[in-house]
Amino acid sequence: MMIDRGERRGTFPVEGWYDCGKPKTVLSTNKARLEEGSTYRPREGVIIAEPVFIAPTAVLCNCVIGPNTTVGDGAEISESVIRDSIVGAESRVSKVLLENSIIGNTAVVRGSYKRFNVGDASELEFY
């Protein structure tokens, strides 16, 4: 699917073994990769604490992103603070404080401060 969309593939050297089947290790691997450099464009109303990767197609409004945070293609984040986390492609996040969290692709998260991992196509609401 990614190759069909024209995504480039490649390899890179690693200096350790990373078990990406565990959320803690996925997040530490994300942090290690981000320490190689940030990728984002400044946006009005958004505070960025590097290092981060924010996809050019992500929509951000009134939020704080980072450090150590990746935001995928087409993700929408509003009125939130997100650090040390991964927000998947096409996901929707609003009115939350997230830390050490993984939000899967196309997931929807609304509410208040929590710590959790959400798989693809999941939806959570907190009241």
Buried (B, 14 or more C-beta within 10 A) or exposed (E): EEEEEEEEEEEEEEEEEBEEEEBEEBBBBBBBBBEEEBBBEEBEEBEBBBBBBBBEEBEBBBBBBBBBBBBBBBBBBBEBBBBBBBBBBBBBBBBBBBBBBBBBBBBBBBBEEEEEBBEEEBEBEEE
